[in-house]
Amino acid sequence: MSHPLGRPPAPSPGRPPTPSPGRPLGRRQLLRASAGAAALAGLAATGVAPARAATGTAAQRTPDLPPVPGMLGDRRANEVWYQLDEVALYRASPELLAAYRDIGLHVGGSIESGFRTVWQEMSKSPEYPGNFRTFMAPIEGPLRVVSRIQLDVFDSLYRPYDPRLVAAFAYFGQGVLYDPRRENVRSPVHTMDTPPGRAPVGYHTWHAYMRAMMLLGIDRPRWAAFAPLNAYAWALQSVAKPSTQSPSPPLPRETVVRFAATWLPRGPRRLDADFQSFPYPRGIG
C-alpha cells in the first residue's frame, strides 16, 4: 500500500455503538467503540493469530465480498486499502490525475513531499491555520475531487463514522494485512510505504491534506473524524515497523488498546502539534 494519494506518474510537477447517519461519534462514544474494536487488532480476529504471525491464517469470510485465496487478515480492511490504491494510483481517473496535476503545480511540483513541506513550514507560523487556508484556497476544486474520491472508497465498504474503521486503521498500521492481488505489482502488505532505510512519511502527508480540506470546509466533519485514525495508525506503525512484503506479528493487545485511548480522542489542533514530530511521534520509534 502506498500513500493514499498514490504516486501517479509525474503528472505533477461487545457491539460498538452505531452513529447516526451523517453525524460523527461523540468522543466518549468513539473511545468506547475504539477500545473494543482496537483490542481485536492484536488478536486472532485480525486473521493473523499471534502464534502464527509468520505465515498467517486465511482471511475470515465476509458474505458481501468474494474470497481471495491466499489473503491474510481482515477481509473488509484488506479490501478498503486495496480499492484506495486502485482509485488513487493504479487506475486513477483522468479527473483525479488532473486534480493531482493542479495540486502539484500549486505546491511546487510534488503532491506528496511538496504538499507536506508547505504544511510543515506554515504550521509552525503564528499565522497558522489562516496562512495555510489562504494558501490552499486556489486549489479548493482539486482538493474536493481528492476528498470525494477517497471518501467514496471508504463509504463503499464502511458506513460514515463506522466504528469498524478503528480496526481497519489498526490493522494497516501494524502491517498484518496480506493481499496476494498485489504480489506482482508492488507491496502485498497493506501498510504505509517505508522505503528501505526510511520511515513512513505518508501519514504526515495525509494529515496535511486532511487539514487543508477541513480548513476549506471540504467534508470537514468527515476528515476531522479520519485525522485521529490516521495518527493512530502512524503511532502503531512507528512501534511495529512492519514489513511491506510479508505479514508482521500483531502488536500486544495492551499496546493497541492503550494507543487507541491515547490517540483517538485528539482533535485537529493537537494532531497538528503531534505531526511536528518527524518521522515518528514523540517518545516512539
Order of alpha helices (4+ residues) and beta strands (2+ residues): alpha-alpha-alpha-alpha-alpha-alpha-alpha-alpha-alpha-alpha-alpha
